[in-house]
Amino acid sequence: MRWFTGRTVDPLKGTWIIDASDERAIAAFGQVELTFERGRLTYAIILPEKKQLMSLTYRVSGQFIETDQPSHPRPERTRFRLEGNTLTLAFDGVEGRFLRA
């Protein structure tokens, strides 16, 4: 299990947007933007007139991103794969592609 600190390079760091050509993922997750920064994840659902934000914590454990929402604790594990500027997440039986913004 790795916590990313200032001393460790976090390959997820930055903002990722759902791949507009990934229709299945958009149908399952909606228009989503993820921002990873020092153990914190901002999960944004982009709606027509606003962004709905969720603040989570995260860490990487092997092939999984483990997240938790401090205001409503319930850890989640999401399998991920990182290939260049593409992040693939597998959650609830759906794989979604995200592109580095």
Phi and psi in radians as a Rosetta constraint file:
Dihedral C 1 N 2 CA 2 C 2 CIRCULARHARMONIC -2.185 0.35
Dihedral N 2 CA 2 C 2 N 3 CIRCULARHARMONIC 2.265 0.35
Dihedral C 2 N 3 CA 3 C 3 CIRCULARHARMONIC -1.710 0.35
Dihedral N 3 CA 3 C 3 N 4 CIRCULARHARMONIC 2.343 0.35
Dihedral C 3 N 4 CA 4 C 4 CIRCULARHARMONIC -1.625 0.35
Dihedral N 4 CA 4 C 4 N 5 CIRCULARHARMONIC 2.216 0.35
Dihedral C 4 N 5 CA 5 C 5 CIRCULARHARMONIC -2.144 0.35
Dihedral N 5 CA 5 C 5 N 6 CIRCULARHARMONIC -3.105 0.35
Dihedral C 5 N 6 CA 6 C 6 CIRCULARHARMONIC -1.078 0.35
Dihedral N 6 CA 6 C 6 N 7 CIRCULARHARMONIC -0.339 0.35
Dihedral C 6 N 7 CA 7 C 7 CIRCULARHARMONIC -1.562 0.35
Dihedral N 7 CA 7 C 7 N 8 CIRCULARHARMONIC -0.196 0.35
Dihedral C 7 N 8 CA 8 C 8 CIRCULARHARMONIC -2.080 0.35
Dihedral N 8 CA 8 C 8 N 9 CIRCULARHARMONIC 2.372 0.35
Dihedral C 8 N 9 CA 9 C 9 CIRCULARHARMONIC -1.353 0.35
Dihedral N 9 CA 9 C 9 N 10 CIRCULARHARMONIC 2.216 0.35
Dihedral C 9 N 10 CA 10 C 10 CIRCULARHARMONIC -1.787 0.35
Dihedral N 10 CA 10 C 10 N 11 CIRCULARHARMONIC 1.905 0.35
Dihedral C 10 N 11 CA 11 C 11 CIRCULARHARMONIC -1.171 0.35
Dihedral N 11 CA 11 C 11 N 12 CIRCULARHARMONIC -0.282 0.35
Dihedral C 11 N 12 CA 12 C 12 CIRCULARHARMONIC -1.515 0.35
Dihedral N 12 CA 12 C 12 N 13 CIRCULARHARMONIC -0.261 0.35
Dihedral C 12 N 13 CA 13 C 13 CIRCULARHARMONIC -0.903 0.35
Dihedral N 13 CA 13 C 13 N 14 CIRCULARHARMONIC 2.348 0.35
Dihedral C 13 N 14 CA 14 C 14 CIRCULARHARMONIC 2.083 0.35
Dihedral N 14 CA 14 C 14 N 15 CIRCULARHARMONIC -2.952 0.35
Dihedral C 14 N 15 CA 15 C 15 CIRCULARHARMONIC -1.897 0.35
Dihedral N 15 CA 15 C 15 N 16 CIRCULARHARMONIC 2.414 0.35
Dihedral C 15 N 16 CA 16 C 16 CIRCULARHARMONIC -2.210 0.35
Dihedral N 16 CA 16 C 16 N 17 CIRCULARHARMONIC 2.370 0.35
Dihedral C 16 N 17 CA 17 C 17 CIRCULARHARMONIC -2.036 0.35
Dihedral N 17 CA 17 C 17 N 18 CIRCULARHARMONIC 2.564 0.35
Dihedral C 17 N 18 CA 18 C 18 CIRCULARHARMONIC -1.083 0.35
Dihedral N 18 CA 18 C 18 N 19 CIRCULARHARMONIC 2.432 0.35
Dihedral C 18 N 19 CA 19 C 19 CIRCULARHARMONIC -1.172 0.35
Dihedral N 19 CA 19 C 19 N 20 CIRCULARHARMONIC 2.052 0.35
Dihedral C 19 N 20 CA 20 C 20 CIRCULARHARMONIC -1.046 0.35
Dihedral N 20 CA 20 C 20 N 21 CIRCULARHARMONIC -0.376 0.35
Dihedral C 20 N 21 CA 21 C 21 CIRCULARHARMONIC -1.543 0.35
Dihedral N 21 CA 21 C 21 N 22 CIRCULARHARMONIC -0.051 0.35
Dihedral C 21 N 22 CA 22 C 22 CIRCULARHARMONIC -1.616 0.35
Dihedral N 22 CA 22 C 22 N 23 CIRCULARHARMONIC 1.338 0.35
Dihedral C 22 N 23 CA 23 C 23 CIRCULARHARMONIC -1.047 0.35
Dihedral N 23 CA 23 C 23 N 24 CIRCULARHARMONIC -0.665 0.35
Dihedral C 23 N 24 CA 24 C 24 CIRCULARHARMONIC -1.122 0.35
Dihedral N 24 CA 24 C 24 N 25 CIRCULARHARMONIC -0.750 0.35
Dihedral C 24 N 25 CA 25 C 25 CIRCULARHARMONIC -1.172 0.35
Dihedral N 25 CA 25 C 25 N 26 CIRCULARHARMONIC -0.710 0.35
Dihedral C 25 N 26 CA 26 C 26 CIRCULARHARMONIC -1.116 0.35
Dihedral N 26 CA 26 C 26 N 27 CIRCULARHARMONIC -0.685 0.35
Dihedral C 26 N 27 CA 27 C 27 CIRCULARHARMONIC -1.114 0.35
Dihedral N 27 CA 27 C 27 N 28 CIRCULARHARMONIC -0.627 0.35
Dihedral C 27 N 28 CA 28 C 28 CIRCULARHARMONIC -1.434 0.35
Dihedral N 28 CA 28 C 28 N 29 CIRCULARHARMONIC -0.718 0.35
Dihedral C 28 N 29 CA 29 C 29 CIRCULARHARMONIC -1.892 0.35
Dihedral N 29 CA 29 C 29 N 30 CIRCULARHARMONIC -0.367 0.35
Dihedral C 29 N 30 CA 30 C 30 CIRCULARHARMONIC 1.489 0.35
Dihedral N 30 CA 30 C 30 N 31 CIRCULARHARMONIC -3.011 0.35
Dihedral C 30 N 31 CA 31 C 31 CIRCULARHARMONIC -1.356 0.35
Dihedral N 31 CA 31 C 31 N 32 CIRCULARHARMONIC 1.886 0.35
Dihedral C 31 N 32 CA 32 C 32 CIRCULARHARMONIC -2.136 0.35
Dihedral N 32 CA 32 C 32 N 33 CIRCULARHARMONIC 2.534 0.35
Dihedral C 32 N 33 CA 33 C 33 CIRCULARHARMONIC -2.306 0.35
Dihedral N 33 CA 33 C 33 N 34 CIRCULARHARMONIC 2.294 0.35
Dihedral C 33 N 34 CA 34 C 34 CIRCULARHARMONIC -2.033 0.35
Dihedral N 34 CA 34 C 34 N 35 CIRCULARHARMONIC 2.308 0.35
Dihedral C 34 N 35 CA 35 C 35 CIRCULARHARMONIC -2.171 0.35
Dihedral N 35 CA 35 C 35 N 36 CIRCULARHARMONIC 2.011 0.35
Dihedral C 35 N 36 CA 36 C 36 CIRCULARHARMONIC -1.747 0.35
Dihedral N 36 CA 36 C 36 N 37 CIRCULARHARMONIC 2.277 0.35
Dihedral C 36 N 37 CA 37 C 37 CIRCULARHARMONIC -2.737 0.35
Dihedral N 37 CA 37 C 37 N 38 CIRCULARHARMONIC 1.923 0.35
Dihedral C 37 N 38 CA 38 C 38 CIRCULARHARMONIC 0.849 0.35
Dihedral N 38 CA 38 C 38 N 39 CIRCULARHARMONIC 0.924 0.35
Dihedral C 38 N 39 CA 39 C 39 CIRCULARHARMONIC 1.423 0.35
Dihedral N 39 CA 39 C 39 N 40 CIRCULARHARMONIC 0.047 0.35
Dihedral C 39 N 40 CA 40 C 40 CIRCULARHARMONIC -2.046 0.35
Dihedral N 40 CA 40 C 40 N 41 CIRCULARHARMONIC 2.443 0.35
Dihedral C 40 N 41 CA 41 C 41 CIRCULARHARMONIC -2.183 0.35
Dihedral N 41 CA 41 C 41 N 42 CIRCULARHARMONIC 2.176 0.35
Dihedral C 41 N 42 CA 42 C 42 CIRCULARHARMONIC -1.773 0.35
Dihedral N 42 CA 42 C 42 N 43 CIRCULARHARMONIC 2.066 0.35
Dihedral C 42 N 43 CA 43 C 43 CIRCULARHARMONIC -1.819 0.35
Dihedral N 43 CA 43 C 43 N 44 CIRCULARHARMONIC 1.973 0.35
Dihedral C 43 N 44 CA 44 C 44 CIRCULARHARMONIC -1.954 0.35
Dihedral N 44 CA 44 C 44 N 45 CIRCULARHARMONIC 2.211 0.35
Dihedral C 44 N 45 CA 45 C 45 CIRCULARHARMONIC -1.756 0.35
Dihedral N 45 CA 45 C 45 N 46 CIRCULARHARMONIC 2.091 0.35
Dihedral C 45 N 46 CA 46 C 46 CIRCULARHARMONIC -1.608 0.35
Dihedral N 46 CA 46 C 46 N 47 CIRCULARHARMONIC 1.976 0.35
Dihedral C 46 N 47 CA 47 C 47 CIRCULARHARMONIC -1.808 0.35
Dihedral N 47 CA 47 C 47 N 48 CIRCULARHARMONIC 2.904 0.35
Dihedral C 47 N 48 CA 48 C 48 CIRCULARHARMONIC -0.941 0.35
Dihedral N 48 CA 48 C 48 N 49 CIRCULARHARMONIC -0.651 0.35
Dihedral C 48 N 49 CA 49 C 49 CIRCULARHARMONIC -2.036 0.35
Dihedral N 49 CA 49 C 49 N 50 CIRCULARHARMONIC 0.021 0.35
Dihedral C 49 N 50 CA 50 C 50 CIRCULARHARMONIC -2.888 0.35
Dihedral N 50 CA 50 C 50 N 51 CIRCULARHARMONIC 3.011 0.35
Dihedral C 50 N 51 CA 51 C 51 CIRCULARHARMONIC -1.938 0.35
Dihedral N 51 CA 51 C 51 N 52 CIRCULARHARMONIC 2.281 0.35
Dihedral C 51 N 52 CA 52 C 52 CIRCULARHARMONIC -1.667 0.35
Dihedral N 52 CA 52 C 52 N 53 CIRCULARHARMONIC 2.089 0.35
Dihedral C 52 N 53 CA 53 C 53 CIRCULARHARMONIC -1.880 0.35
Dihedral N 53 CA 53 C 53 N 54 CIRCULARHARMONIC 2.439 0.35
Dihedral C 53 N 54 CA 54 C 54 CIRCULARHARMONIC -2.186 0.35
Dihedral N 54 CA 54 C 54 N 55 CIRCULARHARMONIC 2.263 0.35
Dihedral C 54 N 55 CA 55 C 55 CIRCULARHARMONIC -1.736 0.35
Dihedral N 55 CA 55 C 55 N 56 CIRCULARHARMONIC 2.118 0.35
Dihedral C 55 N 56 CA 56 C 56 CIRCULARHARMONIC -2.185 0.35
Dihedral N 56 CA 56 C 56 N 57 CIRCULARHARMONIC 2.888 0.35
Dihedral C 56 N 57 CA 57 C 57 CIRCULARHARMONIC -1.852 0.35
Dihedral N 57 CA 57 C 57 N 58 CIRCULARHARMONIC 2.752 0.35
Dihedral C 57 N 58 CA 58 C 58 CIRCULARHARMONIC -2.595 0.35
Dihedral N 58 CA 58 C 58 N 59 CIRCULARHARMONIC 2.785 0.35
Dihedral C 58 N 59 CA 59 C 59 CIRCULARHARMONIC -2.650 0.35
Dihedral N 59 CA 59 C 59 N 60 CIRCULARHARMONIC 2.809 0.35
Dihedral C 59 N 60 CA 60 C 60 CIRCULARHARMONIC -1.850 0.35
Dihedral N 60 CA 60 C 60 N 61 CIRCULARHARMONIC 2.300 0.35
Dihedral C 60 N 61 CA 61 C 61 CIRCULARHARMONIC -2.299 0.35
Dihedral N 61 CA 61 C 61 N 62 CIRCULARHARMONIC 1.730 0.35
Dihedral C 61 N 62 CA 62 C 62 CIRCULARHARMONIC 1.097 0.35
Dihedral N 62 CA 62 C 62 N 63 CIRCULARHARMONIC -2.097 0.35
Dihedral C 62 N 63 CA 63 C 63 CIRCULARHARMONIC -1.636 0.35
Dihedral N 63 CA 63 C 63 N 64 CIRCULARHARMONIC 0.252 0.35
Dihedral C 63 N 64 CA 64 C 64 CIRCULARHARMONIC -2.128 0.35
Dihedral N 64 CA 64 C 64 N 65 CIRCULARHARMONIC 2.534 0.35
Dihedral C 64 N 65 CA 65 C 65 CIRCULARHARMONIC -1.757 0.35
Dihedral N 65 CA 65 C 65 N 66 CIRCULARHARMONIC 2.145 0.35
Dihedral C 65 N 66 CA 66 C 66 CIRCULARHARMONIC -1.791 0.35
Dihedral N 66 CA 66 C 66 N 67 CIRCULARHARMONIC 2.127 0.35
Dihedral C 66 N 67 CA 67 C 67 CIRCULARHARMONIC -2.075 0.35
Dihedral N 67 CA 67 C 67 N 68 CIRCULARHARMONIC 2.772 0.35
Dihedral C 67 N 68 CA 68 C 68 CIRCULARHARMONIC -2.668 0.35
Dihedral N 68 CA 68 C 68 N 69 CIRCULARHARMONIC 2.576 0.35
Dihedral C 68 N 69 CA 69 C 69 CIRCULARHARMONIC -1.882 0.35
Dihedral N 69 CA 69 C 69 N 70 CIRCULARHARMONIC 1.868 0.35
Dihedral C 69 N 70 CA 70 C 70 CIRCULARHARMONIC -0.946 0.35
Dihedral N 70 CA 70 C 70 N 71 CIRCULARHARMONIC -0.583 0.35
Dihedral C 70 N 71 CA 71 C 71 CIRCULARHARMONIC -1.289 0.35
Dihedral N 71 CA 71 C 71 N 72 CIRCULARHARMONIC -0.403 0.35
Dihedral C 71 N 72 CA 72 C 72 CIRCULARHARMONIC -2.450 0.35
Dihedral N 72 CA 72 C 72 N 73 CIRCULARHARMONIC 1.306 0.35
Dihedral C 72 N 73 CA 73 C 73 CIRCULARHARMONIC -0.956 0.35
Dihedral N 73 CA 73 C 73 N 74 CIRCULARHARMONIC 2.172 0.35
Dihedral C 73 N 74 CA 74 C 74 CIRCULARHARMONIC -2.950 0.35
Dihedral N 74 CA 74 C 74 N 75 CIRCULARHARMONIC 1.612 0.35
Dihedral C 74 N 75 CA 75 C 75 CIRCULARHARMONIC -1.021 0.35
Dihedral N 75 CA 75 C 75 N 76 CIRCULARHARMONIC 2.490 0.35
Dihedral C 75 N 76 CA 76 C 76 CIRCULARHARMONIC -2.242 0.35
Dihedral N 76 CA 76 C 76 N 77 CIRCULARHARMONIC 2.559 0.35
Dihedral C 76 N 77 CA 77 C 77 CIRCULARHARMONIC -2.090 0.35
Dihedral N 77 CA 77 C 77 N 78 CIRCULARHARMONIC 2.274 0.35
Dihedral C 77 N 78 CA 78 C 78 CIRCULARHARMONIC -2.220 0.35
Dihedral N 78 CA 78 C 78 N 79 CIRCULARHARMONIC 2.166 0.35
Dihedral C 78 N 79 CA 79 C 79 CIRCULARHARMONIC -1.229 0.35
Dihedral N 79 CA 79 C 79 N 80 CIRCULARHARMONIC 2.442 0.35
Dihedral C 79 N 80 CA 80 C 80 CIRCULARHARMONIC -2.398 0.35
Dihedral N 80 CA 80 C 80 N 81 CIRCULARHARMONIC 2.784 0.35
Dihedral C 80 N 81 CA 81 C 81 CIRCULARHARMONIC -2.468 0.35
Dihedral N 81 CA 81 C 81 N 82 CIRCULARHARMONIC 2.341 0.35
Dihedral C 81 N 82 CA 82 C 82 CIRCULARHARMONIC -2.081 0.35
Dihedral N 82 CA 82 C 82 N 83 CIRCULARHARMONIC 2.099 0.35
Dihedral C 82 N 83 CA 83 C 83 CIRCULARHARMONIC -2.303 0.35
Dihedral N 83 CA 83 C 83 N 84 CIRCULARHARMONIC 1.766 0.35
Dihedral C 83 N 84 CA 84 C 84 CIRCULARHARMONIC 1.076 0.35
Dihedral N 84 CA 84 C 84 N 85 CIRCULARHARMONIC -2.109 0.35
Dihedral C 84 N 85 CA 85 C 85 CIRCULARHARMONIC -1.723 0.35
Dihedral N 85 CA 85 C 85 N 86 CIRCULARHARMONIC 0.367 0.35
Dihedral C 85 N 86 CA 86 C 86 CIRCULARHARMONIC -2.115 0.35
Dihedral N 86 CA 86 C 86 N 87 CIRCULARHARMONIC 2.214 0.35
Dihedral C 86 N 87 CA 87 C 87 CIRCULARHARMONIC -1.937 0.35
Dihedral N 87 CA 87 C 87 N 88 CIRCULARHARMONIC 2.138 0.35
Dihedral C 87 N 88 CA 88 C 88 CIRCULARHARMONIC -1.903 0.35
Dihedral N 88 CA 88 C 88 N 89 CIRCULARHARMONIC 2.202 0.35
Dihedral C 88 N 89 CA 89 C 89 CIRCULARHARMONIC -2.000 0.35
Dihedral N 89 CA 89 C 89 N 90 CIRCULARHARMONIC 2.403 0.35
Dihedral C 89 N 90 CA 90 C 90 CIRCULARHARMONIC -2.033 0.35
Dihedral N 90 CA 90 C 90 N 91 CIRCULARHARMONIC 1.988 0.35
Dihedral C 90 N 91 CA 91 C 91 CIRCULARHARMONIC -2.459 0.35
Dihedral N 91 CA 91 C 91 N 92 CIRCULARHARMONIC 2.274 0.35
Dihedral C 91 N 92 CA 92 C 92 CIRCULARHARMONIC 0.918 0.35
Dihedral N 92 CA 92 C 92 N 93 CIRCULARHARMONIC 0.704 0.35
Dihedral C 92 N 93 CA 93 C 93 CIRCULARHARMONIC 1.381 0.35
Dihedral N 93 CA 93 C 93 N 94 CIRCULARHARMONIC 0.096 0.35
Dihedral C 93 N 94 CA 94 C 94 CIRCULARHARMONIC -2.096 0.35
Dihedral N 94 CA 94 C 94 N 95 CIRCULARHARMONIC 2.297 0.35
Dihedral C 94 N 95 CA 95 C 95 CIRCULARHARMONIC -1.694 0.35
Dihedral N 95 CA 95 C 95 N 96 CIRCULARHARMONIC 2.378 0.35
Dihedral C 95 N 96 CA 96 C 96 CIRCULARHARMONIC -2.237 0.35
Dihedral N 96 CA 96 C 96 N 97 CIRCULARHARMONIC 2.434 0.35
Dihedral C 96 N 97 CA 97 C 97 CIRCULARHARMONIC -1.731 0.35
Dihedral N 97 CA 97 C 97 N 98 CIRCULARHARMONIC 2.365 0.35
Dihedral C 97 N 98 CA 98 C 98 CIRCULARHARMONIC -2.169 0.35
Dihedral N 98 CA 98 C 98 N 99 CIRCULARHARMONIC 2.491 0.35
Dihedral C 98 N 99 CA 99 C 99 CIRCULARHARMONIC -1.931 0.35
Dihedral N 99 CA 99 C 99 N 100 CIRCULARHARMONIC 2.468 0.35
Dihedral C 99 N 100 CA 100 C 100 CIRCULARHARMONIC -1.125 0.35
Dihedral N 100 CA 100 C 100 N 101 CIRCULARHARMONIC 2.274 0.35
